[in-house]
């Protein structure tokens, strides 16, 4: 993936390229634009590590009633 942001100097932000990509992935996940799987793949993390990053920032996991029903069906409860 190539991302060019003209005029952005990460050194001045005290941030690495990987940290910037993580921040972008978290923003896109928390706004509902990326699923957890896609966001974690964007930063080359497994879901558990990505969830830990969300927890550090006090960002809730996107989990709704449809997700719950799907999980219950998978478990054979519904």
mmCIF file of the N, C-alpha and C atoms, coordinates in Angstrom:
data_MODEL
# 
_entry.id   MODEL 
# 
loop_
_atom_site.group_PDB 
_atom_site.id 
_atom_site.type_symbol 
_atom_site.label_atom_id 
_atom_site.label_alt_id 
_atom_site.label_comp_id 
_atom_site.label_asym_id 
_atom_site.label_entity_id 
_atom_site.label_seq_id 
_atom_site.pdbx_PDB_ins_code 
_atom_site.Cartn_x 
_atom_site.Cartn_y 
_atom_site.Cartn_z 
_atom_site.occupancy 
_atom_site.B_iso_or_equiv 
_atom_site.pdbx_formal_charge 
_atom_site.auth_seq_id 
_atom_site.auth_comp_id 
_atom_site.auth_asym_id 
_atom_site.auth_atom_id 
_atom_site.pdbx_PDB_model_num 
ATOM 1   N N  . UNK A 1 1  ? 0.846   -1.167  0.000  1.00 0.00 ? 1  UNK A N  1 
ATOM 2   C CA . UNK A 1 1  ? 0.000   0.000   0.000  1.00 0.00 ? 1  UNK A CA 1 
ATOM 3   C C  . UNK A 1 1  ? 0.896   1.237   0.000  1.00 0.00 ? 1  UNK A C  1 
ATOM 4   N N  . UNK A 1 2  ? 0.530   2.192   -0.791 1.00 0.00 ? 2  UNK A N  1 
ATOM 5   C CA . UNK A 1 2  ? 1.261   3.451   -0.824 1.00 0.00 ? 2  UNK A CA 1 
ATOM 6   C C  . UNK A 1 2  ? 0.313   4.568   -0.423 1.00 0.00 ? 2  UNK A C  1 
ATOM 7   N N  . UNK A 1 3  ? 0.758   5.357   0.525  1.00 0.00 ? 3  UNK A N  1 
ATOM 8   C CA . UNK A 1 3  ? -0.021  6.499   0.991  1.00 0.00 ? 3  UNK A CA 1 
ATOM 9   C C  . UNK A 1 3  ? 0.907   7.694   1.023  1.00 0.00 ? 3  UNK A C  1 
ATOM 10  N N  . UNK A 1 4  ? 0.586   8.693   0.234  1.00 0.00 ? 4  UNK A N  1 
ATOM 11  C CA . UNK A 1 4  ? 1.403   9.899   0.201  1.00 0.00 ? 4  UNK A CA 1 
ATOM 12  C C  . UNK A 1 4  ? 0.592   11.060  0.750  1.00 0.00 ? 4  UNK A C  1 
ATOM 13  N N  . UNK A 1 5  ? 1.141   11.695  1.763  1.00 0.00 ? 5  UNK A N  1 
ATOM 14  C CA . UNK A 1 5  ? 0.512   12.867  2.357  1.00 0.00 ? 5  UNK A CA 1 
ATOM 15  C C  . UNK A 1 5  ? 1.513   14.014  2.268  1.00 0.00 ? 5  UNK A C  1 
ATOM 16  N N  . UNK A 1 6  ? 1.301   14.840  1.279  1.00 0.00 ? 6  UNK A N  1 
ATOM 17  C CA . UNK A 1 6  ? 2.241   15.923  1.021  1.00 0.00 ? 6  UNK A CA 1 
ATOM 18  C C  . UNK A 1 6  ? 2.271   16.903  2.189  1.00 0.00 ? 6  UNK A C  1 
ATOM 19  N N  . UNK A 1 7  ? 3.464   17.248  2.593  1.00 0.00 ? 7  UNK A N  1 
ATOM 20  C CA . UNK A 1 7  ? 3.636   18.234  3.649  1.00 0.00 ? 7  UNK A CA 1 
ATOM 21  C C  . UNK A 1 7  ? 3.559   17.656  5.058  1.00 0.00 ? 7  UNK A C  1 
ATOM 22  N N  . UNK A 1 8  ? 3.272   16.380  5.196  1.00 0.00 ? 8  UNK A N  1 
ATOM 23  C CA . UNK A 1 8  ? 3.179   15.761  6.517  1.00 0.00 ? 8  UNK A CA 1 
ATOM 24  C C  . UNK A 1 8  ? 4.526   15.172  6.894  1.00 0.00 ? 8  UNK A C  1 
ATOM 25  N N  . UNK A 1 9  ? 5.083   15.670  7.956  1.00 0.00 ? 9  UNK A N  1 
ATOM 26  C CA . UNK A 1 9  ? 6.361   15.174  8.433  1.00 0.00 ? 9  UNK A CA 1 
ATOM 27  C C  . UNK A 1 9  ? 6.117   14.410  9.730  1.00 0.00 ? 9  UNK A C  1 
ATOM 28  N N  . UNK A 1 10 ? 6.156   13.089  9.627  1.00 0.00 ? 10 UNK A N  1 
ATOM 29  C CA . UNK A 1 10 ? 5.845   12.245  10.774 1.00 0.00 ? 10 UNK A CA 1 
ATOM 30  C C  . UNK A 1 10 ? 6.811   12.462  11.924 1.00 0.00 ? 10 UNK A C  1 
ATOM 31  N N  . UNK A 1 11 ? 8.045   12.805  11.600 1.00 0.00 ? 11 UNK A N  1 
ATOM 32  C CA . UNK A 1 11 ? 9.026   13.037  12.663 1.00 0.00 ? 11 UNK A CA 1 
ATOM 33  C C  . UNK A 1 11 ? 8.578   14.184  13.571 1.00 0.00 ? 11 UNK A C  1 
ATOM 34  N N  . UNK A 1 12 ? 8.001   15.213  12.971 1.00 0.00 ? 12 UNK A N  1 
ATOM 35  C CA . UNK A 1 12 ? 7.531   16.349  13.768 1.00 0.00 ? 12 UNK A CA 1 
ATOM 36  C C  . UNK A 1 12 ? 6.339   15.964  14.636 1.00 0.00 ? 12 UNK A C  1 
ATOM 37  N N  . UNK A 1 13 ? 5.598   14.961  14.198 1.00 0.00 ? 13 UNK A N  1 
ATOM 38  C CA . UNK A 1 13 ? 4.467   14.468  14.991 1.00 0.00 ? 13 UNK A CA 1 
ATOM 39  C C  . UNK A 1 13 ? 4.913   13.419  16.005 1.00 0.00 ? 13 UNK A C  1 
ATOM 40  N N  . UNK A 1 14 ? 6.206   13.080  15.962 1.00 0.00 ? 14 UNK A N  1 
ATOM 41  C CA . UNK A 1 14 ? 6.745   12.021  16.815 1.00 0.00 ? 14 UNK A CA 1 
ATOM 42  C C  . UNK A 1 14 ? 5.958   10.728  16.604 1.00 0.00 ? 14 UNK A C  1 
ATOM 43  N N  . UNK A 1 15 ? 5.791   10.375  15.322 1.00 0.00 ? 15 UNK A N  1 
ATOM 44  C CA . UNK A 1 15 ? 4.961   9.231   14.950 1.00 0.00 ? 15 UNK A CA 1 
ATOM 45  C C  . UNK A 1 15 ? 5.622   8.488   13.793 1.00 0.00 ? 15 UNK A C  1 
ATOM 46  N N  . UNK A 1 16 ? 5.562   7.159   13.864 1.00 0.00 ? 16 UNK A N  1 
ATOM 47  C CA . UNK A 1 16 ? 6.081   6.345   12.760 1.00 0.00 ? 16 UNK A CA 1 
ATOM 48  C C  . UNK A 1 16 ? 4.980   6.133   11.727 1.00 0.00 ? 16 UNK A C  1 
ATOM 49  N N  . UNK A 1 17 ? 5.379   5.624   10.575 1.00 0.00 ? 17 UNK A N  1 
ATOM 50  C CA . UNK A 1 17 ? 4.404   5.309   9.531  1.00 0.00 ? 17 UNK A CA 1 
ATOM 51  C C  . UNK A 1 17 ? 3.398   4.267   10.029 1.00 0.00 ? 17 UNK A C  1 
ATOM 52  N N  . UNK A 1 18 ? 3.880   3.259   10.753 1.00 0.00 ? 18 UNK A N  1 
ATOM 53  C CA . UNK A 1 18 ? 2.988   2.221   11.284 1.00 0.00 ? 18 UNK A CA 1 
ATOM 54  C C  . UNK A 1 18 ? 1.997   2.793   12.296 1.00 0.00 ? 18 UNK A C  1 
ATOM 55  N N  . UNK A 1 19 ? 2.462   3.734   13.105 1.00 0.00 ? 19 UNK A N  1 
ATOM 56  C CA . UNK A 1 19 ? 1.560   4.369   14.077 1.00 0.00 ? 19 UNK A CA 1 
ATOM 57  C C  . UNK A 1 19 ? 0.476   5.179   13.369 1.00 0.00 ? 19 UNK A C  1 
ATOM 58  N N  . UNK A 1 20 ? 0.839   5.858   12.288 1.00 0.00 ? 20 UNK A N  1 
ATOM 59  C CA . UNK A 1 20 ? -0.141  6.626   11.524 1.00 0.00 ? 20 UNK A CA 1 
ATOM 60  C C  . UNK A 1 20 ? -1.174  5.694   10.909 1.00 0.00 ? 20 UNK A C  1 
ATOM 61  N N  . UNK A 1 21 ? -0.725  4.582   10.341 1.00 0.00 ? 21 UNK A N  1 
ATOM 62  C CA . UNK A 1 21 ? -1.654  3.621   9.741  1.00 0.00 ? 21 UNK A CA 1 
ATOM 63  C C  . UNK A 1 21 ? -2.581  3.053   10.806 1.00 0.00 ? 21 UNK A C  1 
ATOM 64  N N  . UNK A 1 22 ? -2.057  2.779   12.003 1.00 0.00 ? 22 UNK A N  1 
ATOM 65  C CA . UNK A 1 22 ? -2.894  2.284   13.098 1.00 0.00 ? 22 UNK A CA 1 
ATOM 66  C C  . UNK A 1 22 ? -3.957  3.317   13.463 1.00 0.00 ? 22 UNK A C  1 
ATOM 67  N N  . UNK A 1 23 ? -3.568  4.577   13.569 1.00 0.00 ? 23 UNK A N  1 
ATOM 68  C CA . UNK A 1 23 ? -4.534  5.628   13.902 1.00 0.00 ? 23 UNK A CA 1 
ATOM 69  C C  . UNK A 1 23 ? -5.625  5.733   12.832 1.00 0.00 ? 23 UNK A C  1 
ATOM 70  N N  . UNK A 1 24 ? -5.244  5.620   11.575 1.00 0.00 ? 24 UNK A N  1 
ATOM 71  C CA . UNK A 1 24 ? -6.219  5.678   10.481 1.00 0.00 ? 24 UNK A CA 1 
ATOM 72  C C  . UNK A 1 24 ? -7.165  4.482   10.566 1.00 0.00 ? 24 UNK A C  1 
ATOM 73  N N  . UNK A 1 25 ? -6.611  3.288   10.796 1.00 0.00 ? 25 UNK A N  1 
ATOM 74  C CA . UNK A 1 25 ? -7.441  2.083   10.893 1.00 0.00 ? 25 UNK A CA 1 
ATOM 75  C C  . UNK A 1 25 ? -8.423  2.189   12.053 1.00 0.00 ? 25 UNK A C  1 
ATOM 76  N N  . UNK A 1 26 ? -7.981  2.690   13.193 1.00 0.00 ? 26 UNK A N  1 
ATOM 77  C CA . UNK A 1 26 ? -8.855  2.849   14.356 1.00 0.00 ? 26 UNK A CA 1 
ATOM 78  C C  . UNK A 1 26 ? -9.955  3.855   14.056 1.00 0.00 ? 26 UNK A C  1 
ATOM 79  N N  . UNK A 1 27 ? -9.605  4.951   13.405 1.00 0.00 ? 27 UNK A N  1 
ATOM 80  C CA . UNK A 1 27 ? -10.610 5.951   13.055 1.00 0.00 ? 27 UNK A CA 1 
ATOM 81  C C  . UNK A 1 27 ? -11.670 5.360   12.111 1.00 0.00 ? 27 UNK A C  1 
ATOM 82  N N  . UNK A 1 28 ? -11.207 4.622   11.098 1.00 0.00 ? 28 UNK A N  1 
ATOM 83  C CA . UNK A 1 28 ? -12.143 4.032   10.139 1.00 0.00 ? 28 UNK A CA 1 
ATOM 84  C C  . UNK A 1 28 ? -13.000 2.954   10.796 1.00 0.00 ? 28 UNK A C  1 
ATOM 85  N N  . UNK A 1 29 ? -12.429 2.196   11.725 1.00 0.00 ? 29 UNK A N  1 
ATOM 86  C CA . UNK A 1 29 ? -13.204 1.184   12.444 1.00 0.00 ? 29 UNK A CA 1 
ATOM 87  C C  . UNK A 1 29 ? -14.241 1.847   13.343 1.00 0.00 ? 29 UNK A C  1 
ATOM 88  N N  . UNK A 1 30 ? -13.810 2.832   14.126 1.00 0.00 ? 30 UNK A N  1 
ATOM 89  C CA . UNK A 1 30 ? -14.730 3.443   15.089 1.00 0.00 ? 30 UNK A CA 1 
ATOM 90  C C  . UNK A 1 30 ? -15.856 4.218   14.405 1.00 0.00 ? 30 UNK A C  1 
ATOM 91  N N  . UNK A 1 31 ? -15.631 4.655   13.164 1.00 0.00 ? 31 UNK A N  1 
ATOM 92  C CA . UNK A 1 31 ? -16.689 5.351   12.426 1.00 0.00 ? 31 UNK A CA 1 
ATOM 93  C C  . UNK A 1 31 ? -17.578 4.382   11.641 1.00 0.00 ? 31 UNK A C  1 
ATOM 94  N N  . UNK A 1 32 ? -17.245 3.083   11.713 1.00 0.00 ? 32 UNK A N  1 
ATOM 95  C CA . UNK A 1 32 ? -18.062 2.083   11.038 1.00 0.00 ? 32 UNK A CA 1 
ATOM 96  C C  . UNK A 1 32 ? -17.721 1.879   9.573  1.00 0.00 ? 32 UNK A C  1 
ATOM 97  N N  . UNK A 1 33 ? -16.654 2.481   9.120  1.00 0.00 ? 33 UNK A N  1 
ATOM 98  C CA . UNK A 1 33 ? -16.284 2.352   7.709  1.00 0.00 ? 33 UNK A CA 1 
ATOM 99  C C  . UNK A 1 33 ? -15.495 1.082   7.417  1.00 0.00 ? 33 UNK A C  1 
ATOM 100 N N  . UNK A 1 34 ? -14.836 0.515   8.442  1.00 0.00 ? 34 UNK A N  1 
ATOM 101 C CA . UNK A 1 34 ? -14.117 -0.747  8.292  1.00 0.00 ? 34 UNK A CA 1 
ATOM 102 C C  . UNK A 1 34 ? -14.558 -1.711  9.380  1.00 0.00 ? 34 UNK A C  1 
ATOM 103 N N  . UNK A 1 35 ? -14.651 -2.970  9.025  1.00 0.00 ? 35 UNK A N  1 
ATOM 104 C CA . UNK A 1 35 ? -14.907 -4.000  10.031 1.00 0.00 ? 35 UNK A CA 1 
ATOM 105 C C  . UNK A 1 35 ? -13.635 -4.200  10.840 1.00 0.00 ? 35 UNK A C  1 
ATOM 106 N N  . UNK A 1 36 ? -13.760 -4.912  11.954 1.00 0.00 ? 36 UNK A N  1 
ATOM 107 C CA . UNK A 1 36 ? -12.579 -5.179  12.757 1.00 0.00 ? 36 UNK A CA 1 
ATOM 108 C C  . UNK A 1 36 ? -11.560 -6.001  11.972 1.00 0.00 ? 36 UNK A C  1 
ATOM 109 N N  . UNK A 1 37 ? -12.040 -6.980  11.230 1.00 0.00 ? 37 UNK A N  1 
ATOM 110 C CA . UNK A 1 37 ? -11.142 -7.807  10.445 1.00 0.00 ? 37 UNK A CA 1 
ATOM 111 C C  . UNK A 1 37 ? -10.359 -7.005  9.422  1.00 0.00 ? 37 UNK A C  1 
ATOM 112 N N  . UNK A 1 38 ? -11.056 -6.122  8.704  1.00 0.00 ? 38 UNK A N  1 
ATOM 113 C CA . UNK A 1 38 ? -10.385 -5.320  7.683  1.00 0.00 ? 38 UNK A CA 1 
ATOM 114 C C  . UNK A 1 38 ? -9.444  -4.303  8.316  1.00 0.00 ? 38 UNK A C  1 
ATOM 115 N N  . UNK A 1 39 ? -9.856  -3.708  9.425  1.00 0.00 ? 39 UNK A N  1 
ATOM 116 C CA . UNK A 1 39 ? -9.000  -2.734  10.099 1.00 0.00 ? 39 UNK A CA 1 
ATOM 117 C C  . UNK A 1 39 ? -7.746  -3.403  10.643 1.00 0.00 ? 39 UNK A C  1 
ATOM 118 N N  . UNK A 1 40 ? -7.905  -4.589  11.229 1.00 0.00 ? 40 UNK A N  1 
ATOM 119 C CA . UNK A 1 40 ? -6.726  -5.277  11.776 1.00 0.00 ? 40 UNK A CA 1 
ATOM 120 C C  . UNK A 1 40 ? -5.790  -5.731  10.658 1.00 0.00 ? 40 UNK A C  1 
ATOM 121 N N  . UNK A 1 41 ? -6.344  -6.134  9.514  1.00 0.00 ? 41 UNK A N  1 
ATOM 122 C CA . UNK A 1 41 ? -5.495  -6.505  8.378  1.00 0.00 ? 41 UNK A CA 1 
ATOM 123 C C  . UNK A 1 41 ? -4.754  -5.292  7.815  1.00 0.00 ? 41 UNK A C  1 
ATOM 124 N N  . UNK A 1 42 ? -5.393  -4.134  7.837  1.00 0.00 ? 42 UNK A N  1 
ATOM 125 C CA . UNK A 1 42 ? -4.760  -2.917  7.346  1.00 0.00 ? 42 UNK A CA 1 
ATOM 126 C C  . UNK A 1 42 ? -3.459  -2.639  8.092  1.00 0.00 ? 42 UNK A C  1 
ATOM 127 N N  . UNK A 1 43 ? -3.438  -2.957  9.376  1.00 0.00 ? 43 UNK A N  1 
ATOM 128 C CA . UNK A 1 43 ? -2.247  -2.699  10.196 1.00 0.00 ? 43 UNK A CA 1 
ATOM 129 C C  . UNK A 1 43 ? -1.440  -3.966  10.463 1.00 0.00 ? 43 UNK A C  1 
ATOM 130 N N  . UNK A 1 44 ? -1.779  -5.048  9.759  1.00 0.00 ? 44 UNK A N  1 
ATOM 131 C CA . UNK A 1 44 ? -1.071  -6.325  9.910  1.00 0.00 ? 44 UNK A CA 1 
ATOM 132 C C  . UNK A 1 44 ? -1.033  -6.810  11.358 1.00 0.00 ? 44 UNK A C  1 
ATOM 133 N N  . UNK A 1 45 ? -2.196  -6.731  12.018 1.00 0.00 ? 45 UNK A N  1 
ATOM 134 C CA . UNK A 1 45 ? -2.336  -7.210  13.397 1.00 0.00 ? 45 UNK A CA 1 
ATOM 135 C C  . UNK A 1 45 ? -3.399  -8.289  13.423 1.00 0.00 ? 45 UNK A C  1 
ATOM 136 N N  . UNK A 1 46 ? -3.302  -9.187  14.393 1.00 0.00 ? 46 UNK A N  1 
ATOM 137 C CA . UNK A 1 46 ? -4.427  -10.094 14.580 1.00 0.00 ? 46 UNK A CA 1 
ATOM 138 C C  . UNK A 1 46 ? -5.526  -9.337  15.333 1.00 0.00 ? 46 UNK A C  1 
ATOM 139 N N  . UNK A 1 47 ? -6.719  -9.885  15.336 1.00 0.00 ? 47 UNK A N  1 
ATOM 140 C CA . UNK A 1 47 ? -7.859  -9.179  15.934 1.00 0.00 ? 47 UNK A CA 1 
ATOM 141 C C  . UNK A 1 47 ? -7.676  -8.913  17.418 1.00 0.00 ? 47 UNK A C  1 
ATOM 142 N N  . UNK A 1 48 ? -7.056  -9.839  18.127 1.00 0.00 ? 48 UNK A N  1 
ATOM 143 C CA . UNK A 1 48 ? -6.864  -9.660  19.570 1.00 0.00 ? 48 UNK A CA 1 
ATOM 144 C C  . UNK A 1 48 ? -5.985  -8.437  19.843 1.00 0.00 ? 48 UNK A C  1 
ATOM 145 N N  . UNK A 1 49 ? -4.885  -8.313  19.129 1.00 0.00 ? 49 UNK A N  1 
ATOM 146 C CA . UNK A 1 49 ? -4.016  -7.148  19.314 1.00 0.00 ? 49 UNK A CA 1 
ATOM 147 C C  . UNK A 1 49 ? -4.731  -5.853  18.937 1.00 0.00 ? 49 UNK A C  1 
ATOM 148 N N  . UNK A 1 50 ? -5.527  -5.913  17.861 1.00 0.00 ? 50 UNK A N  1 
ATOM 149 C CA . UNK A 1 50 ? -6.279  -4.720  17.463 1.00 0.00 ? 50 UNK A CA 1 
ATOM 150 C C  . UNK A 1 50 ? -7.293  -4.355  18.539 1.00 0.00 ? 50 UNK A C  1 
ATOM 151 N N  . UNK A 1 51 ? -7.965  -5.363  19.108 1.00 0.00 ? 51 UNK A N  1 
ATOM 152 C CA . UNK A 1 51 ? -8.918  -5.101  20.194 1.00 0.00 ? 51 UNK A CA 1 
ATOM 153 C C  . UNK A 1 51 ? -8.211  -4.485  21.400 1.00 0.00 ? 51 UNK A C  1 
ATOM 154 N N  . UNK A 1 52 ? -6.995  -4.940  21.680 1.00 0.00 ? 52 UNK A N  1 
ATOM 155 C CA . UNK A 1 52 ? -6.234  -4.353  22.783 1.00 0.00 ? 52 UNK A CA 1 
ATOM 156 C C  . UNK A 1 52 ? -5.945  -2.876  22.523 1.00 0.00 ? 52 UNK A C  1 
ATOM 157 N N  . UNK A 1 53 ? -5.611  -2.550  21.274 1.00 0.00 ? 53 UNK A N  1 
ATOM 158 C CA . UNK A 1 53 ? -5.381  -1.140  20.928 1.00 0.00 ? 53 UNK A CA 1 
ATOM 159 C C  . UNK A 1 53 ? -6.656  -0.325  21.113 1.00 0.00 ? 53 UNK A C  1 
ATOM 160 N N  . UNK A 1 54 ? -7.802  -0.899  20.733 1.00 0.00 ? 54 UNK A N  1 
ATOM 161 C CA . UNK A 1 54 ? -9.075  -0.203  20.942 1.00 0.00 ? 54 UNK A CA 1 
ATOM 162 C C  . UNK A 1 54 ? -9.311  0.013   22.434 1.00 0.00 ? 54 UNK A C  1 
ATOM 163 N N  . UNK A 1 55 ? -9.028  -1.009  23.225 1.00 0.00 ? 55 UNK A N  1 
ATOM 164 C CA . UNK A 1 55 ? -9.218  -0.908  24.670 1.00 0.00 ? 55 UNK A CA 1 
ATOM 165 C C  . UNK A 1 55 ? -8.349  0.167   25.297 1.00 0.00 ? 55 UNK A C  1 
ATOM 166 N N  . UNK A 1 56 ? -7.116  0.291   24.839 1.00 0.00 ? 56 UNK A N  1 
ATOM 167 C CA . UNK A 1 56 ? -6.220  1.324   25.360 1.00 0.00 ? 56 UNK A CA 1 
ATOM 168 C C  . UNK A 1 56 ? -6.804  2.717   25.147 1.00 0.00 ? 56 UNK A C  1 
ATOM 169 N N  . UNK A 1 57 ? -7.586  2.849   24.077 1.00 0.00 ? 57 UNK A N  1 
ATOM 170 C CA . UNK A 1 57 ? -8.174  4.147   23.727 1.00 0.00 ? 57 UNK A CA 1 
ATOM 171 C C  . UNK A 1 57 ? -9.619  4.277   24.198 1.00 0.00 ? 57 UNK A C  1 
ATOM 172 N N  . UNK A 1 58 ? -10.091 3.268   24.930 1.00 0.00 ? 58 UNK A N  1 
ATOM 173 C CA . UNK A 1 58 ? -11.470 3.248   25.448 1.00 0.00 ? 58 UNK A CA 1 
ATOM 174 C C  . UNK A 1 58 ? -12.506 3.325   24.320 1.00 0.00 ? 58 UNK A C  1 
ATOM 175 N N  . UNK A 1 59 ? -12.205 2.641   23.196 1.00 0.00 ? 59 UNK A N  1 
ATOM 176 C CA . UNK A 1 59 ? -13.115 2.595   22.049 1.00 0.00 ? 59 UNK A CA 1 
ATOM 177 C C  . UNK A 1 59 ? -13.876 1.284   22.108 1.00 0.00 ? 59 UNK A C  1 
ATOM 178 N N  . UNK A 1 60 ? -15.186 1.385   22.099 1.00 0.00 ? 60 UNK A N  1 
ATOM 179 C CA . UNK A 1 60 ? -16.030 0.194   22.198 1.00 0.00 ? 60 UNK A CA 1 
ATOM 180 C C  . UNK A 1 60 ? -15.953 -0.636  20.923 1.00 0.00 ? 60 UNK A C  1 
ATOM 181 N N  . UNK A 1 61 ? -16.118 -1.926  21.100 1.00 0.00 ? 61 UNK A N  1 
ATOM 182 C CA . UNK A 1 61 ? -16.167 -2.836  19.960 1.00 0.00 ? 61 UNK A CA 1 
ATOM 183 C C  . UNK A 1 61 ? -17.543 -2.720  19.322 1.00 0.00 ? 61 UNK A C  1 
ATOM 184 N N  . UNK A 1 62 ? -17.577 -2.598  17.998 1.00 0.00 ? 62 UNK A N  1 
ATOM 185 C CA . UNK A 1 62 ? -18.854 -2.514  17.275 1.00 0.00 ? 62 UNK A CA 1 
ATOM 186 C C  . UNK A 1 62 ? -19.495 -3.897  17.264 1.00 0.00 ? 62 UNK A C  1 
ATOM 187 N N  . UNK A 1 63 ? -20.527 -4.061  18.052 1.00 0.00 ? 63 UNK A N  1 
ATOM 188 C CA . UNK A 1 63 ? -21.218 -5.345  18.172 1.00 0.00 ? 63 UNK A CA 1 
ATOM 189 C C  . UNK A 1 63 ? -22.684 -5.026  18.377 1.00 0.00 ? 63 UNK A C  1 
ATOM 190 N N  . UNK A 1 64 ? -23.508 -5.415  17.411 1.00 0.00 ? 64 UNK A N  1 
ATOM 191 C CA . UNK A 1 64 ? -24.920 -5.057  17.500 1.00 0.00 ? 64 UNK A CA 1 
ATOM 192 C C  . UNK A 1 64 ? -25.804 -6.305  17.624 1.00 0.00 ? 64 UNK A C  1 
ATOM 193 N N  . UNK A 1 65 ? -27.094 -6.092  17.617 1.00 0.00 ? 65 UNK A N  1 
ATOM 194 C CA . UNK A 1 65 ? -28.043 -7.190  17.799 1.00 0.00 ? 65 UNK A CA 1 
ATOM 195 C C  . UNK A 1 65 ? -27.916 -8.235  16.691 1.00 0.00 ? 65 UNK A C  1 
ATOM 196 N N  . UNK A 1 66 ? -27.675 -7.800  15.480 1.00 0.00 ? 66 UNK A N  1 
ATOM 197 C CA . UNK A 1 66 ? -27.489 -8.735  14.367 1.00 0.00 ? 66 UNK A CA 1 
ATOM 198 C C  . UNK A 1 66 ? -26.277 -9.621  14.612 1.00 0.00 ? 66 UNK A C  1 
ATOM 199 N N  . UNK A 1 67 ? -25.187 -9.019  15.078 1.00 0.00 ? 67 UNK A N  1 
ATOM 200 C CA . UNK A 1 67 ? -23.988 -9.801  15.400 1.00 0.00 ? 67 UNK A CA 1 
ATOM 201 C C  . UNK A 1 67 ? -24.288 -10.829 16.484 1.00 0.00 ? 67 UNK A C  1 
ATOM 202 N N  . UNK A 1 68 ? -25.025 -10.413 17.507 1.00 0.00 ? 68 UNK A N  1 
ATOM 203 C CA . UNK A 1 68 ? -25.396 -11.323 18.587 1.00 0.00 ? 68 UNK A CA 1 
ATOM 204 C C  . UNK A 1 68 ? -26.226 -12.484 18.060 1.00 0.00 ? 68 UNK A C  1 
ATOM 205 N N  . UNK A 1 69 ? -27.219 -12.181 17.252 1.00 0.00 ? 69 UNK A N  1 
ATOM 206 C CA . UNK A 1 69 ? -28.068 -13.245 16.684 1.00 0.00 ? 69 UNK A CA 1 
ATOM 207 C C  . UNK A 1 69 ? -27.270 -14.202 15.809 1.00 0.00 ? 69 UNK A C  1 
ATOM 208 N N  . UNK A 1 70 ? -26.347 -13.656 15.032 1.00 0.00 ? 70 UNK A N  1 
ATOM 209 C CA . UNK A 1 70 ? -25.476 -14.510 14.214 1.00 0.00 ? 70 UNK A CA 1 
ATOM 210 C C  . UNK A 1 70 ? -24.640 -15.427 15.088 1.00 0.00 ? 70 UNK A C  1 
ATOM 211 N N  . UNK A 1 71 ? -24.079 -14.887 16.168 1.00 0.00 ? 71 UNK A N  1 
ATOM 212 C CA . UNK A 1 71 ? -23.264 -15.691 17.067 1.00 0.00 ? 71 UNK A CA 1 
ATOM 213 C C  . UNK A 1 71 ? -24.106 -16.764 17.760 1.00 0.00 ? 71 UNK A C  1 
ATOM 214 N N  . UNK A 1 72 ? -25.306 -16.407 18.178 1.00 0.00 ? 72 UNK A N  1 
ATOM 215 C CA . UNK A 1 72 ? -26.192 -17.382 18.828 1.00 0.00 ? 72 UNK A CA 1 
ATOM 216 C C  . UNK A 1 72 ? -26.572 -18.502 17.849 1.00 0.00 ? 72 UNK A C  1 
ATOM 217 N N  . UNK A 1 73 ? -26.829 -18.139 16.602 1.00 0.00 ? 73 UNK A N  1 
ATOM 218 C CA . UNK A 1 73 ? -27.155 -19.138 15.592 1.00 0.00 ? 73 UNK A CA 1 
ATOM 219 C C  . UNK A 1 73 ? -25.968 -20.068 15.350 1.00 0.00 ? 73 UNK A C  1 
ATOM 220 N N  . UNK A 1 74 ? -24.776 -19.494 15.319 1.00 0.00 ? 74 UNK A N  1 
ATOM 221 C CA . UNK A 1 74 ? -23.572 -20.297 15.136 1.00 0.00 ? 74 UNK A CA 1 
ATOM 222 C C  . UNK A 1 74 ? -23.403 -21.306 16.276 1.00 0.00 ? 74 UNK A C  1 
ATOM 223 N N  . UNK A 1 75 ? -23.767 -20.869 17.469 1.00 0.00 ? 75 UNK A N  1 
ATOM 224 C CA . UNK A 1 75 ? -23.663 -21.749 18.639 1.00 0.00 ? 75 UNK A CA 1 
ATOM 225 C C  . UNK A 1 75 ? -24.842 -22.728 18.747 1.00 0.00 ? 75 UNK A C  1 
ATOM 226 N N  . UNK A 1 76 ? -25.833 -22.574 17.872 1.00 0.00 ? 76 UNK A N  1 
ATOM 227 C CA . UNK A 1 76 ? -26.996 -23.458 17.883 1.00 0.00 ? 76 UNK A CA 1 
ATOM 228 C C  . UNK A 1 76 ? -28.017 -23.096 18.930 1.00 0.00 ? 76 UNK A C  1 
ATOM 229 N N  . UNK A 1 77 ? -27.948 -21.870 19.429 1.00 0.00 ? 77 UNK A N  1 
ATOM 230 C CA . UNK A 1 77 ? -28.884 -21.425 20.462 1.00 0.00 ? 77 UNK A CA 1 
ATOM 231 C C  . UNK A 1 77 ? -30.144 -20.850 19.840 1.00 0.00 ? 77 UNK A C  1 
ATOM 232 N N  . UNK A 1 78 ? -30.045 -20.369 18.640 1.00 0.00 ? 78 UNK A N  1 
ATOM 233 C CA . UNK A 1 78 ? -31.228 -19.831 17.927 1.00 0.00 ? 78 UNK A CA 1 
ATOM 234 C C  . UNK A 1 78 ? -31.336 -20.439 16.569 1.00 0.00 ? 78 UNK A C  1 
# 
